[in-house]
């Protein structure tokens, strides 16, 4: 198993940027595809960005494409999310998630049900 812990949330003005980090402990980090999801009050948890085990494949939701960047450092067991040009609609609790690989060709999952391991989340609030 892997344990995940997010950090870096806070209050940001619209047009500003955020930098989130997620640190993992436990089983070998490179056995997982990783992702960031977010959830706003009254809404379902939504996929934000994902990265495969060797960082050669990344995927973004349409709502953040071109503004957010996901990365990982397998040696440090961290996953990061950088977001720029923030909008009030980016306000949410951001979660990092891990999918334990069955094969090294597992695609990046877009659904929360595809991830078995989750951090507790970090709040990001974007003010107008």
C-alpha positions in Angstrom: 0.0 0.0 0.0 0.9 3.6 -0.3 0.0 6.5 1.9 -0.4 10.0 0.4 -0.3 13.4 2.0 -1.0 16.7 0.2 0.4 20.1 1.0 0.5 23.6 -0.5 -3.2 24.7 -0.6 -4.4 28.1 0.4 -6.0 31.3 -0.7 -5.0 32.7 -4.1 -6.3 35.6 -6.1 -7.8 35.0 -9.5 -5.0 35.1 -12.1 -2.5 33.9 -9.6 -0.9 30.5 -9.3 -0.8 27.5 -7.0 1.8 24.8 -6.3 0.6 21.6 -4.7 2.7 18.7 -3.6 1.9 15.2 -2.5 4.3 13.0 -0.6 4.0 9.2 -0.6 5.2 6.6 1.8 5.0 2.9 1.7 5.3 0.6 -1.3 7.6 1.5 -4.3 6.3 4.7 -5.8 7.0 3.8 -9.4 4.4 1.0 -9.2 1.6 3.5 -9.4 0.0 5.8 -11.9 -0.9 9.0 -10.1 -3.5 11.7 -10.4 -4.9 14.9 -8.9 -8.6 15.2 -8.5 -10.7 18.0 -7.0 -14.0 18.4 -5.4 -16.1 21.5 -4.8 -19.1 21.6 -2.4 -22.1 19.9 -3.9 -20.2 18.5 -6.8 -18.7 15.2 -7.6 -14.9 14.6 -7.4 -13.4 15.4 -10.8 -10.2 14.4 -12.5 -7.8 17.3 -12.9 -4.5 15.7 -14.2 -2.8 12.3 -14.3 0.7 11.0 -14.9 1.8 7.5 -15.6 4.4 5.5 -13.7 7.4 6.6 -15.7 6.1 10.2 -16.4 6.1 9.7 -20.1 2.4 10.1 -20.4 0.3 12.9 -18.8 -3.3 13.9 -19.2 -5.4 16.9 -18.2 -9.0 17.8 -18.0 -10.2 20.3 -20.5 -10.9 22.8 -17.7 -7.2 23.0 -16.7 -5.4 22.1 -19.9 -2.8 24.7 -20.8 -2.9 26.2 -17.2 -1.9 23.3 -15.0 1.2 21.0 -15.1 1.6 17.7 -13.3 4.9 16.1 -12.5 6.4 13.4 -10.4 9.7 12.5 -8.9 9.9 8.8 -8.2 13.2 9.1 -6.3 11.6 11.5 -3.9 8.2 9.9 -4.0 6.4 13.1 -4.7 3.8 14.3 -7.2 3.3 17.9 -7.9 0.7 20.1 -9.5 1.4 23.6 -10.7 -1.5 25.7 -11.7 -1.5 29.2 -13.3 -4.1 31.7 -14.4 -6.3 30.5 -11.6 -10.1 31.2 -11.8 -12.7 31.2 -9.0 -14.0 28.0 -10.4 -10.7 26.3 -9.6 -11.7 26.6 -5.9 -11.9 23.1 -4.5 -10.3 20.5 -2.2 -7.5 19.0 -4.2 -6.7 15.3 -3.7 -3.8 13.2 -4.9 -4.5 9.6 -5.8 -2.7 6.5 -6.7 -3.6 3.5 -8.9 -1.6 0.3 -8.3 -0.4 -0.9 -11.7 -1.5 -4.3 -13.1 0.8 -3.8 -16.1 3.2 -1.0 -17.1 0.8 -0.2 -19.9 -2.2 0.7 -17.6 -3.7 3.9 -18.9 -4.2 6.9 -16.8 -7.6 6.6 -15.2 -10.1 9.4 -15.4 -12.5 8.1 -12.8 -12.1 8.3 -9.0 -13.2 4.6 -8.8 -10.0 3.7 -10.6 -7.8 4.9 -7.7 -7.6 2.9 -4.5 -5.3 5.2 -2.5 -6.1 8.8 -1.6 -4.7 11.6 0.4 -6.9 13.7 2.7 -6.9 16.7 0.4 -5.8 20.3 0.6 -8.1 23.3 0.2 -7.5 25.8 -2.6 -9.6 28.9 -2.6 -9.4 31.4 -5.5 -10.9 34.8 -4.8 -12.3 37.0 -7.6 
